[in-house]
């Protein structure tokens, strides 16, 4: 039991909690600087620094062993702090609800002693003073008065810490069960939410299955204006369950399309070119903009084969320029440049939309009309809305702890021949000295006297 007690005492240390929060913040800051593994366009750090980054796991910062260890330690520390604050809150609430508070005096010197000279019952004068201080008189006798603020104030801090621990659990479970990926959808077309539809995909180890909903892009506005602000290229995304339309909206930064656990963000856009082969079967070729070279390039190869050779075909479409700047849009007169690399060598050429080309002898492909595609970032994460709810509750609990903390005052009266002496004990859960000063001022007003002694520091 001593070992457990020592571990508990260490975990509820404020210094440890501060260190863990600082370490997590420093790790997250480093993660924004170091290129992350699998991130689009990231270039791995090389050399000795690269080796150091890989050893620490900073190239996959939020799934690395050090970060997981920090998170587990922070969770354990938060739980220990929550238990400590819950116990303290229970003691406070019991004290505020019990008549025993009138006979169990604090084991310390009073915070102030006031000579009472008011007319009438001194206990009644003190009750009035405590009420003016914003307290509710909970118990009173001929010689003692106890008053406190709302008992709910004692629950703010423990509730906040428990909810903070809940946030850590929800984030962890969300990471284990979520799926996130990039999906290219030609405008006027659709994709089904399944693994095969994604170009880049990451899944948590406990992710079960995809929603199988249909994600359609029916339009793309290259200059979508909302409230007088140009939001840039914005696709109109719709979700379907079979023939039933579930949701639809323009998607732009900070305005994703949400449906239950599914969140669809706009990532980017590019050109789309359908290529038809034998039998009229079309392949959707997606091309991304390279504005430095002023060209759109296919993001992947397409293959063509004969009995003796197989070729990998890449496509590119030169873009228009305006005022010396490249225009990332469908050219006025699209020109499709193709290049086929096979065992027999390299073949290349130029085709127009609607025309055919021959990447291999005897293999004829037909280029369709050039259009657009939207690259969507699709996240399947059930924990998003519970996280919002817990965050709101935690904010409310923190507001109670900061702005409406538990406060209490106990005043004992010793009657004398020439009046009475009041001994004042005050306690503020956040150790705010102004509370004791306010209580004392109100008692002095009622007593018609001044304090003979006041301590600046208040013990729990």
N, C-alpha and C positions, 0 to 999 in steps of 0.2 A: 504493500500500500504506500510506503514511503516513496518508492520509485514512481508510482503513478502520480502521487501528489507533487513530486518535483517536476515531472513532465508537464503536469497541468499548470503549475506556477510559471514554468518557463514559457509555455504557449500563450498564457494570458498577459505576458509582458508587453507593455506599450512600446518599449524599444524594439522588441522583435517584430511587432506588427508594423511599426514605422519602417524598419529595415526591409521587410518583405515587400511592402508597398513600393518603396523606392527602387528595390531590385527589379520588380515587375515593370515599373515605369521605365527604368533604364534599358531593360531587355526589349521592351516594345519600341523604344526610340531607336535602338540599334537595328531592329527589324525593318524600320522605315528607310534606313540607310543602306543596308546590305541587300543586294539583289536576292530575291527569294526563288527557290527552286521551282521550276514549272511556270513562273510568272511570264506573261507575254512580253517579249522584247528584252528580258533580263539577260545580262551578260555575267557569267560566274566570275567571282573574284579569283585571280590567279596568284601564283607565287607563294611565298611564306605566309602572307596575310590570308590567302585563300585556304591554305592548309589549316590555319588557326580557326578560320570561320567554320570549316567543315567539322573540325574536332568538337567545337562548342555546339554545332548544330544551328548556327545563326542563319544558314541558308534555307532552313525550314523552321524558322524561329518558334512558331506557335504549336508545333508538334514535336519539338525536340525534348530530350530528357531533362535538361536543366530547367526549361520553362515549366514542364509538367511538375517537376519537384518543387519549384517555387510556388506553383498554384496549389498543390496539395498542402504544403506548409502554411500558406496563407489561409486556406480553408480551415485547417486544424486550429490555427491561431484565432480565426474569427469565431469558430464554434466555442472555443475556450472563453473568449471574451463575452460571448453571448450568454454562456452559462453563468459567468460571474455576475453580469448585469441583471440577469433574471433572478438570481438569488437575492441580490440587493433590492430589486424592485419588490419582491415578495415580502421582505422584511419591512420595507417602508409602508407598503399597503396594509400589512397586518398591524403595524404600529398606528397608522392613521385610523384603523377600524376598531381599535381596542380601547377600552376604558383604562387598561393597565398603564397607559402612557402617563396618566396623572400621578401615579405612585412610583414609576420607574424613571427617576431623574437621570439626565445625561451624566456620565462619569467624567465630567470636566467642569472647569470654572465657567461661570456665565459669561456671555458676550458683553453684557452691560448690566448695570444696576441703576435703577431710577427711583428717586424719592417721589412718592405719589402724594399729591396734595389736592386731588380733585374732590369735589363735593359728591357725596353719595358713596355707593359701594365701589371700592377700587377694582374688584373683579369685573364689574360691569363696564367700567371705564376702559379696562384693558381689552375686553371683548370688542367694544366699539372701535378701538384703535386697530386691532388686528383685522377687522372687517374692512376698514378703510385702506388697509395695506394690500387688499386683494385676496385675503385668505378667508376660508370658511371655518368657523369654530366647530370643531369636532367633539370636544369634551370639555367640561368645566366643573370645578368644585369650588368650595369656599376659599381655597388657597391656590388653585392652579387652573390655568387655561391653556388648552392645546388647540392650535389652528393649523390648517394646511391648505395648499392649493388642490386642484383636482387630482384625484388618484391616477387618472390617465396619464398625467405628466411623468409618472414614474415608469411608464411602459414604453416611452418613446425611444430611449436608448437601446434597451434589449430588443425591441421589435426591429429597429434599424439593423442591428448586428445579425439577427436571425435572417432577415430578408437579404442582407448582403451575402451571407453564407448560401442562401437559396439561389441568388444570382450566379454564384460560382458553380453550383451544381448544375443549374440550367444551361450555362454556357458549355460546361464539359459534356453534358448529355447531348446538347445540340451539335457539338463538333463530332461526336461519335456516330450520330445517326443522320447527319445531313448529307446531301449531294449537291455539288455545284459544278457547272460547266458552261462552255461557250458553244452556242448553236447557231449555224448560219442558215437563215431562212430566206429564200428568194421572195421578192415582193409579188404578191398574188399567189403564193404557195403556202404550204404548211408542213410541219414536222410533228411526229409523235414523240412525247416525252419518254424516251427509252435510251439505253446506253448507246445504241448504234447511231443515234441522231446527233451526237456531240462530237465536235472536233477535239476539244480539251475537256477532260472530266476528272473530277476528284470525288471520292466517296469515303464517308466514314466507315470504320470497320463494322458498325452495327446498322448501317443503312440497309433496309430490307428490299424495297422495290420502288420502281418509278410510278408516277401517277397514271401514265398511259393517256394523259389528256393530249388533245391536239392543239399545237401552238401555231397559229396562223398570223401572217403579216399581210394585211390587205392593202396597205398604202405606206408610202414613205414621203414625208414632208421635209425637204432639204433645209427649209428655213421656217421652223414652226414657232409662231409668235404666241405667247401667252401673257396676258396682262401688260402688253407693250414691250415685253422682253423677248428677244430672239433666243429660243432654246436650242437652236442648231437642228441638225438632222434628227428627226423623230419618227420612228415607225409606229404605225397603228397596229397594235397587237391584240389578238382575240384568242380566247381559250374556249375549246369545245370539248364536250363529252359526247362523242358520237355526233349526232346532228344537233344536239342541244348547245346553244351558245351560253357560256357561263359568265364571261366577263370580256370587256374590251375597252381600250383606252390608248391614247397617244402616250408613248413612253419616252421620257427624257430625264436628264440628271435630276436626282432627288424626287422623281415622280415615277416609281415603278408600277407595274400592274401586279396586284396581289389577289390571290384566290386561295383561301385556306393556308396550307403550308407552302404553296408555290409563290415565288416572287420573281418577276421577270424585269430585268434592267436592260436598257439600251447600252451596248458596249461600243459599237462602231457600225459603219456601213461600207459597202464596196459595190463592185459591178458583178452582174450575174450574166453568164452566157451559156445557154443550153447547146450541147453538142449531140447531134443525133447520129447513131451508127446504123449498122445493119438492122433491118426490120423496123426502123423508126424509133428504136429505144433511145431515149435522151438521157444524157448525163449532165447534171447541173455543175457547171464550173464556176467557182467563186474567185473573184480577183480583188486583191487589196491594193489600195493606192500607195504608190511610192512618189510623193510629191517632189522629192529632190531630183529624181530622174524623170518626173512628169510622165509616169506610166502606171498602168494597173497590171499587176502580175497575178497569175493563178497561184492559189495558196497550196495546191497539191498537184501531183501528176495525174494524168489519165493515161490508160494503157490501151494500145492497139496491137493486135497480134495476127500473125499468119502461121502457116504450118512450119515455116523455117525461121521466123524472126519475131521478136517482141520489142516494141518501142514504147518509151515513156515520153509523153507529149506535154510540153509546157506551153502556156498561152500568155500573151500580153497584149494590151490595148493602149497605144499612145494617147495621152490626154491633151486637151486644148489648153492654151495659155491665154491669159487676158491681162494686159498691162504688165507683162513680164512675170506674172505669177501663175502657177499651175492651178487649174480648176479641177477639183476632185468631183467630177460629174461625168455623165455619159457624153462623149464627144459629139459634135454636130455631125460629123461623118466618120463613124467608127471604122477602124482598120484593125483587123485581128492578125497579129503576128504569131505564127506557130513554129515550134521547133521540136522535132522527134529524134530521140537518141536511141539507137538499137545496135544489135550486133553487127549489122551491115554498114553502120556509119550514122552520120547525122544528115537529116533532111530538114529543110525549113522553107517557109514561104509566107505569103500574105493572103488573107481572104477577107471578104466583106460579109456582113450579116446576110444570111439566106443563100450564100454560095457554098460550094463543096471544096474540100481539099483532100489530098492523098498523102498521109504521113508514111505509109508503107505501100509498096506496089500491090495493087489490088484491094486495098483498104480505103474506102471512101467515107469521109465524115462530112456532115453538114452543120454549118454554124447557124445558130438561131439569132433572134434579135437580142441586142444588148440591153439589159435592164439593171435593176439594183437588187442588192440583197441586204438584209439587216443581220448584224451579228448581235445575238442576244446573250446576256448572262442570266442563266436560269438557276435559281437556288430553291431547293426543296428542304425546308427547315421548319419543323413544327414548333420550335422553341421561340420563334420571333415574338409572337403575341404574348405568351406567358412572360417573356423577358420584359416587355413593355409594361405589363400589369405589375410585376414585382418591382420594377424600377419606380413606378408611380407610387406604390405603397411605401417603398423605402424612402422616397423623397418626403412623403407625408409624415412618416415616423421621424425622420431627421428634423423636419420642421417643428414637430412637437418637442423633441429633445432640446432644440436650440431656442425656440421662442416661447415655449410653455413648459419649462422643466418643473419638476416637483420642488415645492418650497414648503417649509414648515417652521413654526415658532412655538415655543413652550415658555410660558411665563409663570413663575411662582411668586406668591405674595406673602410677605411676612408683616403682620400687623404690629404697629407700635403705638405708644400712647399719643404721639404727635402726628400720626398718619400711618403710612405703610411704605414698605420698600419692595419694589418689583425687581426680580432677577430674570433677565431675558436670555433665552437660548434660541438661536436661529440656525437654520441649515438650508442651504441652496445646493441643489444637486450638481450645479456647474460652478460652485464656489464663487458666485458673483457677490462681491462685497456691497454693492449698492442695495441689494435686497435687505441686508441687516440694517443699513443706514436708514432705509425707508421705514422699516418697522419701528426702529428706535425713534424716529422723528414723530411718527403718529402716536406712539405711547407718551412721548414728552408733551405733545399737545394736549392729550387727555389728562395727563398727570399734572400739568401746570408746573413742571419742574424740568431739570436737566439731568443728563446721565452723569453718574459719579464715576463710572468705569466703562470702557469699551475696548474689546480686543479686536484687532484687525484681521486676524486669521481665524477661520472657523474650521473645526474638526468635524469629520463625518460622524 
